[in-house]
């Protein structure tokens, strides 16, 4: 059975969260309004993308939130599907986080498309099974539906039925995530995304960000819930399994980061040395060393190591640092590979050394709106969970 901890917040009035919910929702609506404006006037007028660099910053939150949802689903499945007791107390809130992160990611990719209404129509009435994008859209859509049913059944305390939907969702999202690099590699068949380690890298990174989100948002939930300080030990017990998994995955990500470093300094270790040089030693070096290495890996690793994973506040800081660094990582992953000109190896006359891309105001505001949409949904979820006293 899944434990339903109250975490001392069942008696906290959810109306106190309403101002925070309204504030986040208004900021989100302001940012997403730029997306609606882009749909009306055309992306070529409002986006910084070009024929040479067709994917912009809006692909970043899509990959980030989709992978984050995958990681959250994996962690929740450890408790719900595989009956690992250490993860059972966090199942219901983790399932809800998985739902809103995937919804946010799909919203981002929808606003990135110039004619998003065609996706649903042609997916149903003109399916294309040989298309990788069709499979990814279908898989994530069904995954989201199964997770919603899973969450509703958890609210109704029908654990056995919820486990069935959780199992199907786990299989779907894992298959989608392992194929994530194929989505990126079809864009001009850029070698930057076709490294052999990419499927395992995406799965590990997804699990890492899922653990990071749990460590931060469970702590954040406690703070906005006005919990007493004597609940610190209970919070530590609830997230102890997550902190151990977080530390283990960090060690694995350190290895993948070292592989990137080697690709930047030793061209023979990578399929796209120009892109790896640009990332590790070129104009994206600050993103790489500060974001991907410092914030995403080293700082969280040192915090968990020094505190031995027993201080919820420091674990929350480590989780937030990892999430910010991972967002930068996904931005680099999306953009850097596109900046290497096609056929650069043939030394075509007039071809630039690197393409350029700068996010436009509309793209930046839509990204901000998506982040605050997720935060508003999180606050709304807290109100629901406290009403049902599930955590």
JOCORGI-V231546 format. One record per residue. N is the residue number from 0. RES is the residue in one letter. PSI is psi in radians with two decimals (NA if undefined). D_LAST is the distance of its C-alpha to the last C-alpha in Angstrom with 1 decimal. Layout:
# JOCORGI-V231546
N_RES_PSI_D_LAST + N_RES_PSI_D_LAST
This chain:
# JOCORGI-V231546
0_X_2.52_13.7 + 1_X_2.22_10.3 + 2_X_2.44_8.1 + 3_X_1.38_5.0 + 4_X_2.50_4.2 + 5_X_-0.39_4.5 + 6_X_0.56_6.3 + 7_X_0.36_9.0 + 8_X_0.12_8.5 + 9_X_-0.48_8.4 + 10_X_0.05_12.1 + 11_X_2.20_12.7 + 12_X_2.13_15.0 + 13_X_-0.34_14.1 + 14_X_-0.41_17.9 + 15_X_-0.33_18.1 + 16_X_-0.18_16.6 + 17_X_-0.77_19.4 + 18_X_-0.68_22.2 + 19_X_-0.71_20.3 + 20_X_-0.79_19.6 + 21_X_-0.74_23.3 + 22_X_-0.85_24.6 + 23_X_-0.69_23.0 + 24_X_-0.69_24.0 + 25_X_-0.74_27.6 + 26_X_-0.72_28.0 + 27_X_-0.79_26.8 + 28_X_-0.66_29.2 + 29_X_-0.77_32.0 + 30_X_-0.74_31.6 + 31_X_-0.34_31.3 + 32_X_-0.53_34.4 + 33_X_-0.55_36.4 + 34_X_-0.73_35.3 + 35_X_-0.66_36.6 + 36_X_-0.66_39.8 + 37_X_-0.65_40.3 + 38_X_-0.55_40.1 + 39_X_-0.86_42.8 + 40_X_-0.30_45.2 + 41_X_2.37_44.7 + 42_X_-0.50_42.9 + 43_X_-0.27_46.3 + 44_X_-0.36_46.6 + 45_X_-0.29_43.2 + 46_X_2.68_42.0 + 47_X_0.11_43.3 + 48_X_2.74_43.5 + 49_X_3.12_46.9 + 50_X_-0.63_48.6 + 51_X_-0.61_48.5 + 52_X_1.41_44.9 + 53_X_-0.27_43.2 + 54_X_2.22_39.6 + 55_X_-2.78_38.3 + 56_X_-0.41_35.2 + 57_X_-0.37_33.3 + 58_X_-0.48_33.1 + 59_X_-0.96_31.3 + 60_X_-0.48_28.0 + 61_X_-0.94_28.3 + 62_X_-0.72_28.5 + 63_X_-0.92_26.0 + 64_X_-0.58_23.2 + 65_X_-0.77_24.3 + 66_X_-0.65_24.2 + 67_X_-0.76_20.9 + 68_X_-0.68_19.4 + 69_X_-0.81_21.2 + 70_X_-0.72_19.7 + 71_X_-0.70_16.1 + 72_X_-0.72_17.0 + 73_X_-0.81_18.7 + 74_X_-0.78_15.9 + 75_X_-0.59_13.4 + 76_X_-0.49_16.4 + 77_X_-0.67_16.9 + 78_X_-0.68_13.9 + 79_X_-0.73_14.3 + 80_X_-0.77_18.0 + 81_X_0.01_19.5 + 82_X_0.62_17.2 + 83_X_2.00_17.1 + 84_X_-0.59_14.9 + 85_X_-0.40_14.2 + 86_X_-0.07_12.4 + 87_X_-0.62_10.4 + 88_X_-0.29_7.2 + 89_X_0.15_7.2 + 90_X_-0.94_8.7 + 91_X_-0.77_7.1 + 92_X_-0.62_7.1 + 93_X_-0.67_10.2 + 94_X_-0.75_11.8 + 95_X_-0.72_11.6 + 96_X_-0.67_13.2 + 97_X_-0.65_15.7 + 98_X_-0.87_16.7 + 99_X_-0.49_17.4 + 100_X_-0.73_19.2 + 101_X_-0.70_21.4 + 102_X_-0.70_22.1 + 103_X_-0.76_23.2 + 104_X_-0.76_25.3 + 105_X_-0.58_27.0 + 106_X_-0.69_27.7 + 107_X_-0.80_29.4 + 108_X_-0.50_31.6 + 109_X_-0.78_32.5 + 110_X_-0.32_33.7 + 111_X_-0.43_35.6 + 112_X_2.45_37.6 + 113_X_-0.48_40.6 + 114_X_1.20_40.5 + 115_X_-0.46_36.8 + 116_X_-0.32_37.6 + 117_X_-0.45_39.8 + 118_X_-0.95_37.0 + 119_X_-0.70_35.4 + 120_X_-0.93_38.9 + 121_X_-0.43_40.6 + 122_X_-0.59_37.6 + 123_X_-0.78_38.0 + 124_X_-0.20_41.7 + 125_X_1.09_43.1 + 126_X_2.61_40.8 + 127_X_1.46_42.1 + 128_X_-0.36_40.8 + 129_X_-0.04_42.7 + 130_X_2.19_40.8 + 131_X_-0.66_38.1 + 132_X_-0.65_36.6 + 133_X_-0.76_36.6 + 134_X_-0.75_34.6 + 135_X_-0.74_32.0 + 136_X_-0.77_31.6 + 137_X_-0.79_31.4 + 138_X_-0.84_29.0 + 139_X_-0.59_26.5 + 140_X_-0.81_26.8 + 141_X_-0.67_26.1 + 142_X_-0.79_23.3 + 143_X_-0.72_21.6 + 144_X_-0.80_22.4 + 145_X_-0.63_20.9 + 146_X_-0.62_17.6 + 147_X_-0.79_17.4 + 148_X_-0.68_18.1 + 149_X_-0.81_15.6 + 150_X_-0.73_12.8 + 151_X_-0.74_14.4 + 152_X_-0.58_14.6 + 153_X_-0.71_11.0 + 154_X_-0.63_10.5 + 155_X_0.00_13.4 + 156_X_0.63_12.1 + 157_X_1.38_15.3 + 158_X_-0.71_14.4 + 159_X_-0.78_18.1 + 160_X_-0.66_19.1 + 161_X_-0.62_16.2 + 162_X_-0.58_17.4 + 163_X_-0.85_20.9 + 164_X_-0.63_20.0 + 165_X_-0.68_18.0 + 166_X_-0.80_21.1 + 167_X_-0.76_23.5 + 168_X_-0.69_21.5 + 169_X_-0.78_21.5 + 170_X_-0.79_25.3 + 171_X_-0.88_26.1 + 172_X_-0.52_24.4 + 173_X_-0.75_25.9 + 174_X_-0.74_29.3 + 175_X_-0.70_29.1 + 176_X_-0.70_28.2 + 177_X_-0.36_31.0 + 178_X_0.17_33.4 + 179_X_-0.71_32.3 + 180_X_-0.43_35.4 + 181_X_-0.58_37.6 + 182_X_-0.73_36.5 + 183_X_-0.63_37.8 + 184_X_-0.38_40.8 + 185_X_-0.23_42.3 + 186_X_1.51_43.0 + 187_X_0.27_46.5 + 188_X_0.88_45.7 + 189_X_2.25_44.9 + 190_X_-0.31_44.9 + 191_X_-0.49_42.3 + 192_X_0.04_39.6 + 193_X_0.36_41.2 + 194_X_2.59_40.9 + 195_X_-0.48_40.4 + 196_X_-0.06_37.2 + 197_X_-0.81_35.4 + 198_X_-0.82_33.4 + 199_X_-0.60_31.9 + 200_X_-0.80_31.6 + 201_X_-0.72_29.5 + 202_X_-0.73_27.2 + 203_X_-0.75_26.8 + 204_X_-0.66_26.4 + 205_X_-0.80_23.7 + 206_X_-0.67_21.7 + 207_X_-0.85_22.4 + 208_X_-0.57_21.2 + 209_X_-0.79_18.0 + 210_X_-0.74_17.3 + 211_X_-0.74_18.5 + 212_X_-0.71_16.3 + 213_X_-0.80_13.1 + 214_X_-0.70_14.7 + 215_X_-0.86_15.6 + 216_X_-0.45_13.0 + 217_X_-0.68_10.1 + 218_X_-0.76_12.8 + 219_X_-0.67_13.8 + 220_X_-0.71_10.5 + 221_X_-0.70_10.9 + 222_X_-0.79_14.5 + 223_X_-0.24_14.4 + 224_X_-0.06_12.0 + 225_X_0.63_14.7 + 226_X_2.69_13.1 + 227_X_2.75_15.8 + 228_X_-0.44_17.4 + 229_X_-0.03_16.9 + 230_X_0.05_13.2 + 231_X_-0.76_14.9 + 232_X_-0.64_15.4 + 233_X_-0.72_11.8 + 234_X_-0.68_11.0 + 235_X_-0.74_14.2 + 236_X_-0.67_13.3 + 237_X_-0.66_10.1 + 238_X_0.17_12.4 + 239_X_-0.75_15.6 + 240_X_-0.68_16.1 + 241_X_-0.72_15.8 + 242_X_-0.63_18.2 + 243_X_-0.75_20.7 + 244_X_-0.70_20.7 + 245_X_-0.80_21.1 + 246_X_-0.73_24.1 + 247_X_-0.74_25.6 + 248_X_-0.60_25.6 + 249_X_-0.69_27.0 + 250_X_-0.73_30.0 + 251_X_-0.72_30.6 + 252_X_-0.53_30.4 + 253_X_-0.68_32.9 + 254_X_-0.83_35.3 + 255_X_-0.63_35.1 + 256_X_-0.68_35.6 + 257_X_-0.62_38.7 + 258_X_-0.72_39.9 + 259_X_-0.74_39.8 + 260_X_-0.78_41.7 + 261_X_-0.68_44.3 + 262_X_-0.55_44.7 + 263_X_-0.53_45.4 + 264_X_-0.42_48.1 + 265_X_1.73_49.5 + 266_X_-0.47_50.1 + 267_X_-0.18_50.9 + 268_X_0.08_47.2 + 269_X_2.71_46.0 + 270_X_-0.24_47.0 + 271_X_1.28_46.9 + 272_X_-0.55_48.3 + 273_X_-0.76_49.0 + 274_X_-0.71_45.4 + 275_X_-0.60_44.2 + 276_X_-0.77_46.9 + 277_X_-0.64_45.7 + 278_X_-0.83_42.1 + 279_X_-0.61_42.9 + 280_X_-0.09_46.1 + 281_X_-2.52_46.8 + 282_X_-0.25_45.4 + 283_X_0.19_41.8 + 284_X_-0.66_42.0 + 285_X_-0.75_40.1 + 286_X_-0.75_37.2 + 287_X_-0.93_37.4 + 288_X_-0.67_37.9 + 289_X_-0.81_35.7 + 290_X_-1.07_32.9 + 291_X_-0.68_32.8 + 292_X_-0.91_34.0 + 293_X_-1.08_33.0 + 294_X_-0.70_29.7 + 295_X_-0.55_28.3 + 296_X_-1.06_29.4 + 297_X_-0.87_31.3 + 298_X_-0.86_29.4 + 299_X_-0.70_25.9 + 300_X_-0.79_27.8 + 301_X_-0.69_29.5 + 302_X_-0.84_26.5 + 303_X_-0.68_24.5 + 304_X_-0.79_27.8 + 305_X_-0.74_28.7 + 306_X_-0.08_25.4 + 307_X_0.42_24.9 + 308_X_0.51_21.4 + 309_X_0.02_20.2 + 310_X_1.90_19.9 + 311_X_-0.62_16.7 + 312_X_-0.82_18.9 + 313_X_-0.58_21.6 + 314_X_-0.64_19.3 + 315_X_-0.70_18.1 + 316_X_-0.75_21.8 + 317_X_-0.72_22.6 + 318_X_-0.77_20.1 + 319_X_-0.73_21.5 + 320_X_-0.74_25.0 + 321_X_-0.70_24.5 + 322_X_-0.77_23.2 + 323_X_-0.82_26.2 + 324_X_-0.64_28.6 + 325_X_-0.61_27.4 + 326_X_-0.74_28.1 + 327_X_-0.70_31.5 + 328_X_-0.80_32.0 + 329_X_-0.60_31.4 + 330_X_-0.82_33.8 + 331_X_-0.72_36.4 + 332_X_-0.66_35.8 + 333_X_-0.77_36.5 + 334_X_-0.80_39.3 + 335_X_-0.77_41.4 + 336_X_-0.50_42.5 + 337_X_-0.31_43.8 + 338_X_-0.14_46.0 + 339_X_2.06_48.4 + 340_X_2.51_51.2 + 341_X_2.49_51.9 + 342_X_0.47_55.1 + 343_X_-0.46_55.1 + 344_X_-0.23_56.7 + 345_X_0.00_59.8 + 346_X_0.90_60.5 + 347_X_2.35_61.0 + 348_X_2.29_63.1 + 349_X_-0.09_61.2 + 350_X_2.23_57.8 + 351_X_2.80_55.6 + 352_X_-0.73_54.2 + 353_X_2.51_50.7 + 354_X_2.90_49.3 + 355_X_2.66_47.4 + 356_X_2.33_44.3 + 357_X_2.20_42.7 + 358_X_2.39_39.8 + 359_X_2.99_41.0 + 360_X_-0.77_39.6 + 361_X_-0.78_38.1 + 362_X_-0.73_36.4 + 363_X_-0.72_34.9 + 364_X_-0.64_33.7 + 365_X_-0.73_32.2 + 366_X_-0.78_30.3 + 367_X_-0.76_29.1 + 368_X_-0.66_28.1 + 369_X_-0.75_26.1 + 370_X_-0.77_24.1 + 371_X_-0.44_23.4 + 372_X_-0.77_22.6 + 373_X_-0.77_19.8 + 374_X_-0.71_18.6 + 375_X_-0.72_19.0 + 376_X_-0.63_17.0 + 377_X_-0.79_14.1 + 378_X_-0.72_14.3 + 379_X_-0.69_14.6 + 380_X_-0.65_11.5 + 381_X_-0.71_9.6 + 382_X_-0.70_11.4 + 383_X_-0.83_10.6 + 384_X_-0.65_6.8 + 385_X_-0.55_7.4 + 386_X_-0.70_10.1 + 387_X_-0.10_8.6 + 388_X_0.87_5.8 + 389_X_-0.33_3.8 + 390_X_NA_0.0
